Amino acid sequence: MQFKNNTKQRSASIQGLRSFKDTLPKNVKKIINKKGHVYSETLNNWKYLVGNELFKVCYPKTFKNSNKFGVSTLLIMVKRGHEVDVEYSKKDILDKMNNFFGYSVVEKLKFISFDDEQEMTGSKNTDLKNVAISKFKDKIKNVKNEKIRKSLSELTKVFKQK
C-alpha cells in the first residue's frame, strides 16, 4: 500500500480500502460517540433496565443530550393505561441507567402515551388475491416472470395493510 498525504483530516492516511468509521469526519465521530452511543446502548439493554413488565408497555424514543439550556432527557413512549406504572418506576429507571453507564447520563425522563390498536377496523376478511388497485392489477398480470409477479402482489398486500 502506498501512503498518501490527505490535507483535510489527517496528516497521512493509507490509500486503499478503509473501514467506515475511518472515513467519517472528526465532528461526526464526536456526535456519534456522545449521542448515538447512549441511545443505542439504551435500546440494546432496555429489557434489563426496566424489567419484563415495563418492557412490554414502553420503549425509548429519543435521547437529548445536555447542553447549557437543558438537562439530558430520555423520551419514553408508553402504552395508554400504563402511565402510572412507569411513573412509579421512574426513579428506578434513572438509577439503573446511570449505574449501567457509570456516570449520570440521564437526568430527566419524559413520557408520551400512545394507543396500541392491534386490530384495524374494516377489511380483515378481504380476498388477498384482489388487494391491488385495478390499474395495477393489469400491470402485475402482464409481468412474465412468475416470481416477480408474486413478489409484487405481496408488496401490494403490505401496502394495503398499512
C-alpha positions as CSV (number, residue, x, y, z in Angstrom):
1,M,0.0,0.0,0.0
2,Q,1.1,3.5,-0.7
3,F,0.9,6.4,1.7
4,K,-0.9,9.5,0.6
5,N,-1.0,12.9,2.1
6,N,-4.5,13.9,3.0
7,T,-4.7,17.5,3.9
8,K,-8.3,17.6,5.0
9,Q,-8.3,15.4,8.1
10,R,-5.1,13.6,8.8
11,S,-1.5,14.2,8.1
12,A,-1.1,10.8,6.4
13,S,-3.6,8.1,5.5
14,I,-3.3,4.7,3.9
15,Q,-4.6,4.5,0.4
16,G,-7.0,1.7,-0.4
17,L,-9.9,0.2,1.4
18,R,-10.7,1.8,4.8
19,S,-13.3,1.0,7.4
20,F,-16.4,3.2,7.5
21,K,-15.5,4.7,10.9
22,D,-12.2,6.0,9.5
23,T,-13.9,7.8,6.6
24,L,-16.2,9.8,8.8
25,P,-15.2,13.4,9.7
26,K,-14.0,14.1,13.2
27,N,-17.0,16.2,14.1
28,V,-19.4,13.5,13.1
29,K,-17.5,11.0,15.2
30,K,-17.8,13.2,18.2
31,I,-21.6,13.5,17.8
32,I,-22.0,9.7,17.3
33,N,-19.8,9.0,20.3
34,K,-21.8,11.4,22.5
35,K,-25.4,10.9,21.5
36,G,-25.5,7.7,19.4
37,H,-23.7,5.6,21.9
38,V,-26.0,6.3,24.8
39,Y,-29.2,5.8,22.8
40,S,-28.0,2.6,21.1
41,E,-26.8,1.1,24.4
42,T,-30.2,2.0,26.0
43,L,-32.1,0.3,23.2
44,N,-29.9,-2.8,23.4
45,N,-30.3,-3.1,27.1
46,W,-33.9,-1.8,27.6
47,K,-35.3,-5.0,28.9
48,Y,-32.6,-5.2,31.6
49,L,-33.1,-1.5,32.5
50,V,-36.8,-1.5,33.0
51,G,-37.7,-5.1,33.7
52,N,-40.0,-7.6,31.9
53,E,-43.4,-6.0,32.8
54,L,-42.4,-2.5,31.7
55,F,-40.6,-3.8,28.7
56,K,-43.9,-4.9,27.2
57,V,-45.6,-1.5,27.6
58,C,-42.9,1.1,26.9
59,Y,-39.8,1.8,24.8
60,P,-37.3,4.7,24.4
61,K,-38.0,7.0,21.5
62,T,-35.2,9.7,21.6
63,F,-32.3,10.8,23.8
64,K,-31.4,14.5,24.1
65,N,-28.0,15.2,25.5
66,S,-27.5,18.0,28.0
67,N,-26.4,21.5,26.9
68,K,-26.3,24.9,28.6
69,F,-30.0,25.3,28.2
70,G,-31.3,22.0,29.4
71,V,-30.6,18.7,31.0
72,S,-30.2,15.3,29.3
73,T,-33.6,13.8,28.7
74,L,-34.8,10.4,27.6
75,L,-38.2,10.4,25.9
76,I,-40.1,7.2,26.5
77,M,-43.3,6.0,24.7
78,V,-45.8,4.4,27.0
79,K,-49.0,2.4,26.1
80,R,-52.1,4.2,27.2
81,G,-53.2,2.9,30.6
82,H,-49.8,2.0,31.9
83,E,-48.5,5.6,32.5
84,V,-48.9,5.3,36.3
85,D,-46.8,2.1,36.5
86,V,-44.0,3.7,34.5
87,E,-44.2,6.9,36.5
88,Y,-43.8,5.0,39.8
89,S,-40.7,3.2,38.5
90,K,-39.2,6.4,37.1
91,K,-36.6,6.7,39.9
92,D,-35.6,3.0,39.4
93,I,-35.1,3.5,35.7
94,L,-32.9,6.6,36.2
95,D,-30.8,4.8,38.8
96,K,-30.3,1.7,36.7
97,M,-29.4,3.7,33.6
98,N,-26.9,5.9,35.5
99,N,-25.4,2.8,37.2
100,F,-25.2,0.9,33.9
101,F,-23.2,3.7,32.2
102,G,-21.2,4.5,35.3
103,Y,-22.0,8.2,35.3
104,S,-25.0,10.5,35.3
105,V,-26.2,10.0,31.7
106,V,-29.9,10.8,32.1
107,E,-31.2,13.5,34.5
108,K,-34.9,13.6,33.3
109,L,-37.4,11.2,31.9
110,K,-40.4,12.3,29.8
111,F,-43.3,10.1,28.9
112,I,-45.6,10.2,25.9
113,S,-48.6,7.8,25.8
114,F,-49.8,6.2,22.6
115,D,-52.7,3.9,21.6
116,D,-51.9,0.3,20.9
117,E,-54.6,-0.6,18.5
118,Q,-53.8,-4.1,17.2
119,E,-57.0,-4.5,15.2
120,M,-57.7,-2.2,12.4
121,T,-61.4,-1.7,11.6
122,G,-62.5,-2.7,8.2
123,S,-61.1,-5.2,5.8
124,K,-59.7,-8.2,7.6
125,N,-61.7,-10.7,5.5
126,T,-60.8,-9.3,2.1
127,D,-59.6,-11.6,-0.6
128,L,-55.8,-11.5,-0.6
129,K,-55.6,-12.0,-4.3
130,N,-57.5,-8.8,-5.0
131,V,-55.8,-6.3,-2.8
132,A,-54.2,-4.2,-5.5
133,I,-55.8,-1.3,-7.2
134,S,-57.4,-2.2,-10.5
135,K,-54.9,-0.2,-12.7
136,F,-52.0,-2.0,-11.0
137,K,-53.6,-5.4,-11.3
138,D,-53.4,-5.4,-15.0
139,K,-49.8,-4.3,-14.9
140,I,-48.9,-7.1,-12.4
141,K,-50.7,-9.7,-14.6
142,N,-48.6,-8.6,-17.6
143,V,-45.4,-9.4,-15.9
144,K,-43.9,-12.6,-17.4
145,N,-41.7,-13.7,-14.6
146,E,-43.8,-15.6,-12.0
147,K,-41.6,-14.8,-9.0
148,I,-41.6,-11.1,-9.7
149,R,-45.4,-11.3,-10.1
150,K,-45.8,-13.0,-6.8
151,S,-43.5,-10.5,-5.0
152,L,-45.3,-7.5,-6.5
153,S,-48.6,-8.9,-5.2
154,E,-47.1,-9.5,-1.8
155,L,-45.8,-5.9,-1.8
156,T,-49.3,-4.6,-2.6
157,K,-50.6,-6.7,0.4
158,V,-48.2,-5.0,2.7
159,F,-49.2,-1.5,1.5
160,K,-52.9,-2.4,1.8
161,Q,-52.4,-3.5,5.4
162,K,-50.8,-0.1,6.3
